[in-house]
Amino acid sequence: MKGTDTNMTKGEARILALGDICGKSGTQIIEKKLWGIRKYCGADMVIANGENASVGNGLDKETADRLFSSGVDVITGGNHTWKKSSVHSLLENNECVLRPANYPAQCPGSGYCIFDMSSYRVLVINLLGTVFMESLESPFVVADKILEREKGKYDF
């Protein structure tokens, strides 16, 4: 089940964005509750930050798979994305697991994806702020570059 079509017929889309899922207990709550929340809210798509979802921070394949099967469509990361070395293959092999786009291009994976949400294409861009964080390219400059590069390929 990938969302509901109830909103699509009305010409609107509902996207549920979830903040940081933390550890085993956070992942378990998502597994138990997310499909019900999606149905209740009429969410057509779910984007969740999963950079701390695995035990000991970071994200591994097993936890990502659990989140996807629980109703998450796109998983975003942040500065803890790199905590587990196994995330490199996850980022390379699953376009719906995103590292921050303003990390250097030679980093594994991508910082954005275009998600097919029924009859709409949603551009999801994951960016990391730079205040009190590591020195990265400006998230605003990176967002502008991606929006221009993907122009015409997305609806939202």
C-alpha positions, 0 to 999 in steps of 0.5 A: 500500500503506497498512500491513498488516492482519496486526495488525488481526486480532489486535485490536492496532495498531502505530504506528511513530514516526520522529524528525527526518528531516534533509535529502536523505540522510535523505529518501533513506534513508526512500525506500529503507528504510521499506516494508521496515521497515514490513513487518518491524515490522508497522507499521500506521501511520507518523508522521514528523517532517519539519520538516527533511526538505527541503534547507536545513531546512523542508518543501516539497511535493516532499519531503512527496510523496516521504515519503508515497510512501515509506510515511509516513502523517502528517508532523509539524513543529516550530519549523522548520516555517515555514522555507520559505514554500511550506509554507503551501499544503502545510499548508492542502491536506494534513490529514496534514501537521501544524504544532504545534497550540500555534501561534496558530490563525491560522497555516496548517494544523492541529496535529492530524488523525484518521487512518483506520488500517483499522478504527481512528481515530488522533488524531495531535496535534503539539505543540511544547515551550516550554522554551528555545523561543518563547513558545507556548500550553502544550502540555498545555493545547492537548492537553486542549482537542483531546482534549475537542473530538474526544472520540468521534471517535477510538479512539486 
